[in-house]
Every structure is written in structure tokens, then in C-alpha cells.
Amino acid sequence: MKNFKAHILVVDDDDGIRNLVKEYLIQNDYLVTTSKNAEEAMEKIKIIKFDLIVLDIMMPGKTGLEFTQENKKKIDTPILLLTAKGEAAERIEGLEVGADDYLAKPFEPKELILRINNILDKTKKNVSKRVIEFGNIKIDLKKLFIHRNDESVKINNTEKVILEKMINSPGKIFKREEIINLIDLDKERSIDVIITRLRKKIEENPKSPKYLQTIRGEGYVLWIE
């Protein structure tokens, strides 16, 4: 049985482009599934775990931007947007709503492969950080546990999303607004509750945190390096 580099979902309403991208990816040892619109793609990601989605922006029905905005927080699959040459605003918006990269049409097939490889390489590095150890703490984002000393405590999905972002950007200050958008919180006060709960699971002394700290007037930061 052939070993594929990755399983990629190609979403484009243009039959010609969709088939050309599929053919070229197959020639470069990728397993490829295709969809002609965002709605069909949504049904496929419910049952298949893809490594990457190549997604056209301008499609009838739901656009690639709408698909990205609705699903980026629900799935951890990286997204490469395909855009028309003059769609500078759409490319920027795509990155803002969570796309990992974009490629303007028409494009060279080799550039498509390079961008896909770059995204997959970054994804592999981030996956390696799903289990992280610092001090006497071990955080397992895959199994949703924090181990401290001889104790283990469960974390929920909201806590996992926050920790995953912070772990992959140690030392970065996350503004309250960023965290609100990250976990779809309506009430800003709820952030304090979540951070307090996380400190109780991570810190020896939650009232004087060593790792998960508040930067007054700015936000929160995780010091693990």
C-alpha cells in the first residue's frame, strides 16, 4: 500500500482548477479528496480527518472566507486559501479569520506544493508541543490532563484551546479581546474565572503565579522557557 505524505481536501467550484490541483497533488504523493462547494466540504470534514484544506475564496453559496471563519475554531486543520489575483482585501481578511496562508490564481504548481509543505512542516512542529513539560508540570493537550507533582487534573476543551495557543507562543501577551475571540466568550469577566481555574491546576501558589501571569492593563502570558 502506498504511503502518502498527507491527506488534502481541495475545495473549488471550478471543475478545471479542482481537477488540475488534484492531479498535481497526486503526482507529488498526496492523497486527495475534492469538494465542489463549502457545504459539501463541511460534510466531508465531519467524517474524515484531513491534514490540510486547499480552499477557494469565491464560490457560490458559502464563500471560503465564511467557511474558514465558521470552522477554524472547531477544527485544527490548516487552511490554504486560493484567491483571485486582485483580491488583496480578501487575502488579508482570510488571514485575519484564521487561514494559514494564501495563494493567488493563476499560480505555479510548484509554488502550491512549496506552500503546502511549509504549512505541514509548521503543523508538525505545533503537534509536537501537544505534550509539554516545565518545572514539575506536564500538560498533555491530547489527553486533556495536567500532571503536577503526583496529582493529575482534567482540563476542559475551553482550557485546552487557551493553553494550546499560549504553549505555542510562550512569552507572548494575550490580550483579553484575543482570548474572547479564541473561545467565543460573551462576557469578559468569564476570562478571569477560566484563568483562575487554570492557575489552580498549574501553579503551586495560584495567588502568586509563577507561570500563568497577569500583565496589568495588557493581558495574560505563559512563561515556560
C-alpha positions, 0 to 999 in steps of 0.5 A, a space after each residue: 500500500 502506498 504511503 502518502 505524505 498527507 491527506 488534502 481536501 481541495 475545495 473549488 467550484 471550478 471543475 478545471 482548477 479542482 481537477 488540475 490541483 488534484 492531479 498535481 497533488 497526486 503526482 507529488 504523493 498526496 492523497 486527495 479528496 475534492 469538494 465542489 462547494 463549502 457545504 459539501 466540504 463541511 460534510 466531508 470534514 465531519 467524517 474524515 480527518 484531513 491534514 490540510 484544506 486547499 480552499 477557494 475564496 469565491 464560490 457560490 453559496 458559502 464563500 471560503 472566507 465564511 467557511 474558514 471563519 465558521 470552522 477554524 475554531 472547531 477544527 485544527 486543520 490548516 487552511 490554504 486559501 486560493 484567491 483571485 489575483 486582485 483580491 488583496 482585501 480578501 487575502 488579508 481578511 482570510 488571514 485575519 479569520 484564521 487561514 494559514 496562508 494564501 495563494 493567488 490564481 493563476 499560480 505555479 504548481 510548484 509554488 502550491 506544493 512549496 506552500 503546502 509543505 511549509 504549512 505541514 512542516 509548521 503543523 508538525 512542529 505545533 503537534 509536537 508541543 501537544 505534550 509539554 513539560 516545565 518545572 514539575 508540570 506536564 500538560 498533555 493537550 491530547 489527553 486533556 490532563 495536567 500532571 503536577 507533582 503526583 496529582 493529575 487534573 482534567 482540563 476542559 476543551 475551553 482550557 485546552 484551546 487557551 493553553 494550546 495557543 499560549 504553549 505555542 507562543 510562550 512569552 507572548 501577551 494575550 490580550 483579553 479581546 484575543 482570548 474572547 475571540 479564541 473561545 467565543 466568550 460573551 462576557 469578559 469577566 468569564 476570562 478571569 474565572 477560566 484563568 483562575 481555574 487554570 492557575 489552580 491546576 498549574 501553579 503551586 501558589 495560584 495567588 502568586 503565579 509563577 507561570 500563568 501571569 497577569 500583565 496589568 492593563 495588557 493581558 495574560 502570558 505563559 512563561 515556560 522557557 
